[in-house]
Amino acid sequence: MTDLASLLPMLATLLAVGAVAGLIAGLLGVGGGIVLVPAFFYVFDAMGYGGPGLMRVCLATSLATIIVTSARSVHSHHRKGAVEWQILRQWAPGIAVGAVLGVLVVAQLRTPTLQAIFGGLAFAVALYMAFGRIDWRLGDRMPGFGIRAAVSPVIGFLSVLMGIGGGSFGVPLMTLHGVPIHRAVATAAGFGFTIALPSVAAFLMVPVTGAPPFTLGAVNLPAFIIVISMTLVTAPWGASLAHRLNPKPLKRIFAAFLAVVALNMLRKALGA
């Protein structure tokens, strides 16, 4: 049985993690998952809960928070008429299938492999954030059924392997096909819910040996509760700041930070 004294450092650190994740999500319009996964890993590993299944806990717990934050975000954006419901309805089934397949793969992979995958994909996201342009185009409308059937499961699959919602892949996809950025962000929140709900349901049935205390399946309940509580408070602060600050330099600073985090994950995966 884990005593409260040994949990207090973890709880205090998770409060700070949740606050920062919410602030960044609101300020930069990026999902908190891309911050939460490495943060969860460093917190749990520092407290001695490292092991071959630790990254599963980090991914699953991050996705559990996305159920709440994405649902709240979709509701807020819907009230402003910003959600492209037709896109969401067309893409959601394939994304959900890819998400479940992602859980099946994650359940078979050890922490170093998942670290390497996260590091590589996060570095690619950082490059796009740093150098991507809003006026880049692959087309004037979203892809039709054939491409959608191939691409939508990939979005769900890769998102689960990173423990993130749909923003990092969905927003570029939509803006590259002519969807205005604010509508792409709003609709990608729906992608996040579509990814997180089935994947977390599956992760609850994935046991992890040596997991942090109070972990149900692969979802750590204290981390989920604390982070959700903090992000719901600080995300509106970040959104308010976004209206007063120029987001371009901030995104490039965050891209540099994310690149460092990604490279450190790759270093750990290689045992360096």
Sequence and secondary structure as in RCSB ss.txt:
>XXXX:A:sequence
MTDLASLLPMLATLLAVGAVAGLIAGLLGVGGGIVLVPAFFYVFDAMGYGGPGLMRVCLATSLATIIVTSARSVH
SHHRKGAVEWQILRQWAPGIAVGAVLGVLVVAQLRTPTLQAIFGGLAFAVALYMAFGRIDWRLGDRMPGFGIRAA
VSPVIGFLSVLMGIGGGSFGVPLMTLHGVPIHRAVATAAGFGFTIALPSVAAFLMVPVTGAPPFTLGAVNLPAFI
IVISMTLVTAPWGASLAHRLNPKPLKRIFAAFLAVVALNMLRKALGA
>XXXX:A:secstr
   HHHHHHHHHHHHHHHHHHHHHHHHH   THHHHHHHHHHHHHHTT  STTHHHHHHHHHHHHHHHHHHHHHH
HHHHTT   HHHHHHHHHHHHHHHHHHHHHHTT  HHHHHHHHHHHHHHHHHHHHH  TT  S SS   HHHHHH
HHHHHHHHHHHHT  SHHHHHHHHHTTT  HHHHHHHHHHHHHHHHHHHHHHHTT   TT  SSEETTEEHHHHH
HHHHHHHHHHHHHHHHHTTS HHHHHHHHHHHHHHHHHHHHHHHTT 
